[in-house]
Amino acid sequence: MKGLIQRVSSASVSVDGARISQIEQGLLLFLGIEKIDSLESVNRLCQRVVSYRVFSDEAGRMNLSVADAGGSLLVVPQFTLAADTRSGNRPGFSAAAAPEEARSLYLQFINQAQAMLGEARVAAGQFGTDMQVALVNDGPVTFMLETSK
């Protein structure tokens, strides 16, 4: 399981021109789910995302997590993160989870994040849909977190 997190001042997801979710200060998470992922992967990555220290403390150091900083989390399913890009000019998707399995793990990830941060602090994209994601990257601060391999 791969998670690309970006510290944001704001972020939103729109589908067919209608905004379906948005957050202010917090993390935007692009979530890639692979065949080898499981509920254990969900729990490990969710714990890491929620506790990853990327927000500044009083001294200006990245010592606070999204939970500590009182921020929100926007989770966007990102099929292309599961791509194999090691060679060639076209990505391969053989490692990506099947849509049904990926949807299930994605929904479990959202439920886990809501349990950890509170339902009001977790927003989500729409699985299997063409989405437009808007964000203001704060920093910029971007990290790739992985639980597999």
C-alpha positions as CSV (number, residue, x, y, z in Angstrom):
1,M,0.0,0.0,0.0
2,K,1.3,3.4,-1.0
3,G,0.3,6.8,0.4
4,L,1.5,10.0,-1.0
5,I,0.8,12.7,1.6
6,Q,0.9,16.4,1.1
7,R,0.6,19.0,3.8
8,V,-2.0,21.4,2.6
9,S,-3.6,24.7,3.6
10,S,-6.7,23.5,1.7
11,A,-7.8,20.7,-0.6
12,S,-10.9,19.6,-2.4
13,V,-12.3,17.0,-4.7
14,S,-14.8,17.6,-7.4
15,V,-16.7,15.2,-9.7
16,D,-18.6,16.4,-12.8
17,G,-18.0,20.0,-11.7
18,A,-19.5,19.5,-8.2
19,R,-17.4,19.7,-5.1
20,I,-17.9,16.5,-3.2
21,S,-15.4,17.0,-0.3
22,Q,-13.0,19.5,1.0
23,I,-10.7,20.2,4.0
24,E,-8.8,23.2,5.3
25,Q,-5.4,22.7,7.0
26,G,-4.3,19.1,7.1
27,L,-3.1,16.3,4.8
28,L,-4.1,15.3,1.4
29,L,-3.5,11.5,1.0
30,F,-3.4,9.9,-2.4
31,L,-3.9,6.2,-1.7
32,G,-2.6,3.4,-4.0
33,I,-3.7,-0.2,-3.3
34,E,-1.8,-3.2,-4.6
35,K,-2.6,-6.9,-4.9
36,I,-0.5,-7.8,-1.8
37,D,-2.3,-5.4,0.5
38,S,-4.6,-6.4,3.3
39,L,-6.4,-5.1,6.3
40,E,-3.1,-5.2,8.1
41,S,-1.7,-2.9,5.4
42,V,-4.7,-0.5,5.9
43,N,-4.0,-0.4,9.7
44,R,-0.3,0.1,9.3
45,L,-0.5,2.9,6.7
46,C,-3.4,4.6,8.5
47,Q,-1.5,4.7,11.8
48,R,1.6,6.1,10.0
49,V,-0.4,8.8,8.1
50,V,-2.2,10.0,11.2
51,S,0.9,10.1,13.3
52,Y,3.5,11.2,10.7
53,R,5.0,14.4,12.0
54,V,4.9,17.0,9.3
55,F,3.4,20.0,11.0
56,S,5.4,22.7,12.8
57,D,5.6,23.0,16.6
58,E,6.2,26.2,18.5
59,A,9.9,26.1,17.6
60,G,9.2,25.7,13.9
61,R,10.2,22.1,13.6
62,M,8.2,19.4,12.0
63,N,7.2,17.7,15.3
64,L,3.4,17.5,15.1
65,S,1.1,15.0,13.4
66,V,-2.2,15.9,11.7
67,A,-3.8,14.6,14.9
68,D,-1.6,16.8,17.1
69,A,-2.2,19.8,14.9
70,G,-6.0,19.4,14.8
71,G,-5.9,19.1,11.0
72,S,-8.1,17.2,8.7
73,L,-7.4,14.3,6.2
74,L,-8.6,14.1,2.7
75,V,-8.2,10.6,1.3
76,V,-8.2,10.2,-2.5
77,P,-8.0,6.8,-4.2
78,Q,-5.1,6.9,-6.7
79,F,-4.9,3.8,-8.9
80,T,-1.8,5.1,-10.7
81,L,0.3,4.9,-7.5
82,A,0.4,1.2,-8.0
83,A,2.1,1.5,-11.4
84,D,5.4,-0.1,-12.2
85,T,7.5,2.7,-13.7
86,R,10.9,1.1,-13.4
87,S,11.4,0.8,-17.2
88,G,9.9,1.7,-20.5
89,N,7.7,4.6,-21.5
90,R,4.4,3.2,-20.3
91,P,3.3,2.3,-16.8
92,G,2.4,-1.3,-16.0
93,F,-0.5,-2.0,-13.6
94,S,-0.1,-5.7,-12.9
95,A,0.6,-5.0,-9.2
96,A,-2.6,-3.0,-8.7
97,A,-5.4,-4.6,-6.7
98,A,-8.5,-5.6,-8.5
99,P,-11.2,-2.9,-8.3
100,E,-13.5,-4.8,-5.9
101,E,-10.6,-5.5,-3.5
102,A,-9.2,-2.0,-3.8
103,R,-12.6,-0.4,-3.1
104,S,-13.0,-2.6,0.0
105,L,-9.6,-1.6,1.4
106,Y,-10.1,2.0,0.5
107,L,-13.4,2.1,2.5
108,Q,-11.7,0.3,5.4
109,F,-9.0,2.9,5.3
110,I,-11.5,5.7,5.6
111,N,-13.3,4.0,8.4
112,Q,-10.0,3.5,10.3
113,A,-9.0,7.1,9.8
114,Q,-12.4,8.3,11.0
115,A,-12.0,6.1,14.1
116,M,-8.6,7.7,14.8
117,L,-9.3,11.3,14.0
118,G,-13.1,11.6,14.2
119,E,-15.6,11.5,11.4
120,A,-15.7,15.3,11.0
121,R,-12.0,15.5,10.3
122,V,-11.9,12.9,7.5
123,A,-13.1,13.6,3.9
124,A,-12.9,11.3,0.9
125,G,-12.7,11.2,-2.8
126,Q,-15.0,8.9,-4.9
127,F,-13.6,5.5,-5.8
128,G,-13.5,4.6,-9.5
129,T,-14.5,8.1,-10.6
130,D,-12.8,10.8,-12.7
131,M,-12.0,13.4,-10.0
132,Q,-10.5,16.8,-10.1
133,V,-8.3,17.5,-7.1
134,A,-7.4,21.0,-6.1
135,L,-4.9,21.8,-3.4
136,V,-2.7,24.4,-1.9
137,N,0.5,22.5,-0.9
138,D,1.8,24.1,2.3
139,G,5.6,24.2,2.2
140,P,5.6,22.3,-0.1
141,V,5.8,19.2,2.1
142,T,5.2,15.9,0.3
143,F,6.2,12.3,1.4
144,M,5.7,8.8,0.0
145,L,4.8,6.3,2.7
146,E,4.7,2.5,1.9
147,T,3.7,-0.5,3.9
148,S,4.5,-3.2,1.2
149,K,7.7,-4.6,-0.2
